[in-house]
């Protein structure tokens, strides 16, 4: 059964866009059809993360308005079969209504196994729209107390609308990963979510984006392995949670 997942965070800078691109790429590499949707109107960056800036021409408002079909607007990655991007409009004043977005998601579920919606940071209109049409949510945070507090606020806002929510600890310093064993319970209790994965701070994430390549095509270590493990968990596989 197809699943629509909203990827969100209580604040900016937690790496939810790199998470969306990284995990989406891994899901496609594992044989699933994946649609990554950039919902950050006016501030889109997912196309850079996936290396599809020059290819993604139509955006999701073109589909919503009927100017083109989803099949035409969804841009397939040239190097990862089954990986598609539906980008956001550049105009910050683009209006989107919930029924139209719900219909777009319905159509996407007929074509894709996973729809990953890269939600704008915060709890504004873009967040509410994504939450209204998604089946499950992933809250991306880091170990900073303020980020965890904002993640908790995000959870409170999401809980009435969906039953399946997960926490991802991102950009964790590798030297702290072992120490994180001792306070993972505290982090999960603070956010109020089960842990889906821990992604280490990895300079190759920035380097891959600068090169216009999905992370999984540039390295088989660090954050790429963490994203691959998370993709497997989303597919229902049992894999180790912590990285060594």
N, C-alpha and C positions, 0 to 999 in steps of 0.2 A: 504494500500500500504506500502511496506517495505521501510525503511529509513536508509541510511548510514550517520552517524554523526561523524565528526572529532572533537575530544576533544583536544584542544591545549592551549598553553599559550606562552606569549612572552619570559618568562624566567622560569627557573626551580624553584621548591620549592613552587609553588602556590597550589599544591594538585590536579593536574589533574588526576593522577592515582587513588587516593582515590575517586575522583568524579566519574570516569569511573566505578570503582568497586561498589561504593555505589549506583549510579543511575541504573546501569545495573542490580544489584541484585533486586532493587525495581521494575523495569519494569517486571522482571521475576516473582517476587512474586505477581504482579498484573495480571498475566496470559499471559504475552507476551513471545514469544520465542526470546531470546536475545543472540547475539554473541558479546563478548568483545574481541577485537583484540589488542594485545600488539604490537605496531609498533616500539618500542624503541630497535632497534637491538643492541645487546651487553650490554644493560643496562636494561633489562626487570625486572619489579617488580610487574606487575599486577597479576601474579600467586600467589605472597605472599599475596596480598590484598584480593584475592578471596579464599585463602586457597587451592590452587590446584597445589602446587609446585611438589608434588610427583605423581600427576596424569597426568599432561601435558607433554607428551613425544615428540610428533611430533610438529613442528612449521610451520609457514605459508610458509616458503621457501620449505618445504617438499611438500606442496600442489602445489606451483607455479612450481616446477620442475617435478611434476608428480610422485614423490616417493610414495605418498599416496593421498587418496581422502580427500576432506573437511570433509566429514562425519566421517572419521577415525581420523583426526587430531583435530577436535573440541571436547574438553573435557567437558562433562556435569558435573555440580556440583552435588554432592551426596545428598545434603539437600535442594536445590532449583531447582525444576523441571523447565526446559526451559531455564536455565542459562548455557551458554557455554563459554569456553575460547579457543581462538586460540593464542598461545603464540608466542613470537619472538625468533629468533635464538640467541644463545649465542655468535656466532662469529661476531665481529664488521665489518668484511670485506664481509659479505654476500651481494650479489648484487641483486637488485630487479628492474624490469622494469615496467613501467606504464601499458602497455597493459596486462601483466600477472596479475597485481594486479587488474585491472579493471575487468578482467574475474573472478577472485576470488570473488570480490564483487558481480558480477552478479549472480554467483552461490549461494552466501550467501543470497541474496535477495529472492531466491526461497525457502529458508528453514527457514528464520528468519524474525521476524517483525522489529527488530532493530539491526543494526550493529553499535557498538560504537568502534571507532578507537582511542586508546590512543596514541596520536602523540608525538614524541620526542619534547622537549622544543626547542625554537628557530625557525629560519627560514631556516634551512638547507635542505638537500636532503629528509630526512624522512618527514619533514613538507610538502614539495612540492608534494611528492608522495601521501600523505593522502588527501591533498587539491584537487588533480586532480581527485580523484575517489569518493569523498564524495558528498552527496546531500546538506548537511547543516553543520553548524559549531557551536561549543560552545567554547568560549574563557574564560578560567578560570583565574581569577586574584584575587588580594586582595586589600586592601585599601591603600597600600603603593603607593606613587606617581610614583615611578620608575616602579612598576609592571603595573600600569595603562598606563603609557607611552609606555611600551613594548607591552601591550595589543593593544593599538592603532596601533602600527606598524604591529602587526599580522593581525588586521582587514584590513588594507590597502592592505596587501599581499593576503588576502582571498577574498576580495570584487569582483575582476574581475571574480572569478571562481564559486561563489555561491551567491544566493540571500538571503537565510535565515541564519542569524547569530544572536547569542545570547551571552550575558555576564552573567557569574556567579561570584558573589563575594564570595570567599571562605576564610575560616579561620578567620572570623570576630569575634573579642572579644565580648562575649555576652553583656558586659556592654556598648558596643558601638553600638549595634544594633538599639536601639531607637534613638541615636544621628544620626545614619546613615540616618534616615528619612530626615534629613535636607540637606544632601549633596549627596543623590542618583542621583539627576538630574545632578549634576556636574560630578559624576563618570561616568554616562552613556554618557554624552556629551564628556568627555575625551576619553573614549573608542570608542564612536561612535556606540553603540549597545543598543538594548532594553534589559532590565534585565530579566533573566530567573529565578533567585533565589539567595537567600543569605544563605550561610551555616556557622554556627558558629564554632569557634574554639572549639574542643571537644576532650579531651584526650582519649575518648573511641574509636576514629578512630585508633589511634596508638595501643591501647590495643587489638582491634579486629584483626588488622593485625598481631600482635605478637602471638595471639592465633590461627591464621590461619582460621578465620571465617569472612564471610561477615558482615558488620556493622549491617545490618537489623536483623541479627540473635542474636545479643548481647544486643541490647537496643532498646527502643521505644521512645527515647527522643533525643534532641539536633540535631546533624548532621544527624542522621538517619531519623528524621521527615522531615528535609529540603530536603534530597535526595528523600524521598517518594513524597513530594509535587512537586519537579521538574519532577520526573517520570510521575506524573499525568498530568503535563502541557505538556510534550512531547507527551502524548497520546491525548491531546486536551481538557482535563478537565479544568474547571475554579476553581482554588483554591487560597486562600489568598497568596499574594506574601511575605509579611513580617512575620517574627516570632515574637511572643510576648515575 
